Amino acid sequence: MINKEIFASRLRSMRLCHNLSGAVLADLLLFKNQSSIGNLEAGKSLPLLDATDRIADLFAVPVDWLIGRSRTESSLKKISHKKFNNEKELVDWGNNEAFDDIYNNYMYDRYIIEALEENLLKKANTFGNTKDIDSAYGIEEGSDVKPLAYFRLEVVRPLITIPSPYRDTQQRGKIYSLPVRANMIFAMKVFYHLSLRFYKLYKIEQADMNPDTLNNVIFPEFKKTKNGSALLDLAAKCRHFYSLFLSIGNDKKFIPPFYNLSAYIMDSGISNSTLSPFDYN
């Protein structure tokens, strides 16, 4: 059973942490209008099973956590106000098992993260045919159609050009924290959504997909569509931190996620860690 109050609170926290408007989140989830998001966050309605799965997959969280069937914030509160005398103490603490178990794994599940990553990376590496595409996008099946051209451009090209440990499943688990991997999944989900939107509107395929076509043809036209400008801004932000995280070397170190959901929930609305070594602007 869904705990309506907890679900509403966690949905709102995830949306605000990721700096999404109700309209953009509704678009990403294929809801007909943003009032659906408002009703869910206000506790006026409960999501259908399919919608619950979409929300959980977008933010890479377990359904059980989303609907209030897993542990609450109480365990995290014990460490949320821990003080550090210097950066070394922070890094040492960030790399220890207690941090990894309580803070990093608080709202994530390693096996769910792995399954989502493998599914998305498989689609990107094989171009994806229409049998793999969510039927809710309304794209007709055809073996010669490659509607994931933009998705592949954003996901695979950086993996080819950047010697990243993210390519390897085992190294990915050793180097990247679960919150960072959840951020990567969110970015890939945004690219996937836009790729199918682009194809449906413009029938753009791999042979025609290049930066010039995007910047001079697709993006200007897409900005005129509903939520188009906001979705492109989101994609630009995702592109930035996706590439930054790919550039992490093979030495495990404490790298805060761009969208820090744990910090947001515990610190009343601070989505990006002030301790981040990256300039995200």
C-alpha positions in Angstrom: 0.0 0.0 0.0 1.2 3.5 -0.8 1.7 5.9 2.1 0.1 8.9 0.4 1.8 11.5 2.7 5.3 10.1 2.3 4.9 9.6 -1.4 3.7 13.2 -1.9 6.6 14.5 0.2 9.2 12.5 -1.6 7.9 13.3 -5.1 8.0 17.0 -4.3 11.5 16.7 -2.8 12.8 14.9 -5.9 11.3 17.4 -8.2 12.6 20.4 -6.3 16.0 18.9 -5.8 16.3 18.4 -9.5 15.1 22.0 -10.1 12.1 20.8 -12.2 8.9 22.6 -12.7 5.7 20.6 -12.5 5.3 21.0 -16.3 8.7 19.6 -17.1 8.4 16.7 -14.7 5.0 15.9 -16.2 6.6 16.0 -19.7 9.4 13.6 -18.7 6.8 11.2 -17.2 4.5 11.5 -20.2 1.7 12.8 -18.0 -1.0 14.7 -20.0 -0.7 17.9 -17.9 1.2 19.3 -14.9 -2.0 19.3 -12.7 -1.3 15.5 -12.3 2.0 16.4 -10.6 0.3 19.0 -8.4 -2.4 16.6 -7.4 0.1 13.9 -6.5 2.2 16.3 -4.4 -0.8 17.6 -2.6 -1.9 14.1 -1.7 -5.1 14.5 -3.7 -4.5 11.4 -5.8 -2.3 8.3 -5.9 -0.3 7.2 -8.9 -1.1 4.2 -11.0 1.4 1.4 -11.0 2.9 2.4 -14.4 3.3 6.0 -13.2 4.9 4.9 -10.0 7.5 2.9 -12.0 8.2 5.8 -14.3 8.9 8.1 -11.4 11.1 5.6 -9.6 13.1 4.9 -12.8 13.6 8.6 -13.7 15.1 9.3 -10.3 16.7 5.8 -9.9 15.1 5.2 -6.5 13.4 2.0 -5.4 9.6 1.9 -5.5 9.5 0.8 -1.9 11.3 4.0 -0.8 9.2 6.2 -3.0 5.9 4.9 -1.6 7.0 4.8 2.0 7.6 1.1 2.6 11.3 1.4 3.5 13.2 3.1 6.3 12.6 6.8 7.0 14.9 9.7 7.4 15.7 8.9 11.1 18.9 7.1 10.4 20.2 9.9 8.2 19.4 12.6 10.8 22.0 11.0 13.1 24.8 12.1 10.8 23.3 15.0 8.9 24.9 17.7 11.1 28.3 16.1 11.5 31.1 18.7 11.7 34.5 18.5 10.0 37.6 20.3 11.0 39.2 20.1 7.5 38.7 18.7 4.0 40.7 15.5 4.8 38.3 14.6 7.6 35.4 15.0 5.1 37.1 12.9 2.4 38.0 10.2 4.9 34.5 10.1 6.3 33.0 10.1 2.8 35.0 7.1 1.9 34.3 5.0 4.9 31.7 2.1 5.0 29.4 3.8 7.5 28.9 6.8 5.2 28.4 4.5 2.2 25.9 2.4 4.0 23.9 5.1 5.7 24.2 8.2 3.5 24.9 6.9 0.0 22.6 3.9 0.2 19.9 5.5 2.2 17.5 5.9 -0.7 19.2 3.8 -3.4 19.5 0.2 -4.2 22.7 -1.1 -6.0 20.9 -3.8 -8.0 18.2 -1.4 -9.2 20.9 1.2 -10.2 22.8 -1.5 -12.1 19.7 -2.8 -13.9 18.8 0.8 -15.0 22.3 1.5 -16.2 22.7 -1.7 -18.2 19.3 -1.2 -19.8 20.1 2.4 -20.9 23.7 1.7 -22.0 22.5 -1.3 -24.0 20.0 0.8 -25.8 22.6 3.5 -26.5 25.2 1.0 -27.8 22.9 -0.8 -30.1 21.2 2.3 -31.4 17.9 0.9 -30.1 15.2 -0.2 -32.4 11.5 0.5 -32.0 10.9 -2.8 -30.2 12.9 -1.3 -27.3 10.9 1.9 -27.3 8.3 2.7 -24.7 4.9 2.4 -26.5 3.6 5.4 -24.7 5.7 7.6 -27.0 3.4 6.6 -29.9 6.3 5.6 -32.3 5.3 2.9 -34.8 7.4 -0.2 -34.9 9.8 -0.6 -37.7 13.2 -2.5 -37.8 14.8 0.1 -40.0 14.0 3.1 -37.7 16.6 4.4 -35.2 14.7 6.9 -33.0 17.5 7.0 -30.4 20.0 8.9 -32.5 20.2 11.9 -30.2 20.3 9.6 -27.1 23.2 7.8 -28.6 25.0 11.0 -29.4 24.8 12.3 -25.9 25.5 9.0 -24.1 27.9 7.1 -26.2 30.1 9.9 -27.8 31.4 11.0 -24.3 32.1 7.4 -23.4 34.1 6.9 -26.5 36.1 10.1 -26.1 36.7 10.0 -22.4 38.7 7.1 -20.9 36.2 6.6 -18.1 35.8 3.8 -15.5 32.1 4.2 -16.0 32.3 2.0 -19.1 33.1 -1.1 -17.0 30.4 -2.5 -14.7 32.8 -3.6 -12.0 34.8 -0.4 -12.0 31.6 1.7 -12.1 30.6 0.1 -8.8 34.0 0.7 -7.2 34.5 4.3 -8.3 31.1 5.9 -8.3 28.7 6.4 -5.4 25.1 5.4 -5.8 23.9 9.0 -5.7 26.3 10.0 -8.5 25.2 6.9 -10.5 21.6 8.0 -10.0 22.5 11.4 -11.4 23.9 9.7 -14.5 20.8 7.7 -14.9 18.6 10.8 -14.6 20.8 12.5 -17.3 20.4 9.5 -19.6 16.7 9.4 -19.0 16.4 13.1 -20.1 18.5 12.4 -23.2 16.3 9.3 -24.0 13.1 11.4 -23.6 14.3 14.1 -25.8 15.6 11.7 -28.4 12.1 10.2 -28.9 10.5 13.7 -28.8 12.9 14.8 -31.5 12.3 11.7 -33.7 8.5 12.0 -33.4 8.6 15.6 -34.4 11.3 15.7 -37.0 12.0 12.1 -37.9 15.7 12.7 -37.3 17.9 9.6 -37.6 21.5 8.7 -36.9 22.8 9.6 -40.4 21.5 13.2 -39.9 22.4 13.5 -36.2 25.3 15.9 -35.6 25.9 19.1 -33.6 25.3 21.4 -36.5 21.9 19.9 -37.2 21.0 20.1 -33.5 22.1 23.6 -32.9 20.9 25.1 -36.2 17.7 23.1 -36.9 16.4 20.9 -34.1 17.0 23.0 -31.1 15.6 26.3 -32.5 12.4 24.5 -33.6 12.0 22.5 -30.5 12.2 25.7 -28.3 8.9 26.7 -29.9 7.2 23.6 -28.6 5.5 23.1 -25.2 8.2 22.9 -22.5 10.8 22.8 -25.3 13.1 25.6 -23.9 13.0 24.3 -20.4 13.8 20.7 -21.5 16.8 21.9 -23.6 18.1 23.9 -20.6 17.8 20.7 -18.5 19.6 18.7 -21.2 22.5 21.2 -21.3 22.9 20.9 -17.5 22.7 17.1 -17.7 25.3 17.1 -20.5 27.6 19.1 -18.3 27.6 17.0 -15.2 27.4 13.7 -17.2 30.7 14.6 -18.9 32.3 15.7 -15.6 31.4 12.5 -13.8 32.8 10.5 -16.8 36.1 12.3 -16.3 36.6 10.9 -12.8 39.8 8.8 -12.7 40.2 5.3 -11.4 41.0 6.3 -7.8 37.9 6.2 -5.6 37.2 9.5 -3.9 34.4 11.4 -2.4 32.6 13.2 -5.3 29.3 14.8 -4.3 26.4 14.3 -6.7 25.1 17.3 -8.7 21.6 16.6 -7.5 22.1 15.6 -3.8 18.7 14.2 -2.8 19.9 13.2 0.7 21.2 16.6 1.4 18.1 18.2 0.0 15.8 16.2 2.2 17.9 16.6 5.3 19.0 20.3 4.8 15.6 21.8 3.9 16.1 22.5 0.2 19.9 22.5 -0.5 20.1 20.4 -3.6 23.7 20.9 -4.6 26.4 20.2 -2.0 28.5 23.3 -1.1 31.4 20.9 -0.8 31.4 20.0 -4.4 34.9 20.3 -6.1 33.2 21.1 -9.5 32.0 24.4 -10.8 28.6 23.5 -12.2 27.7 26.9 -13.5 
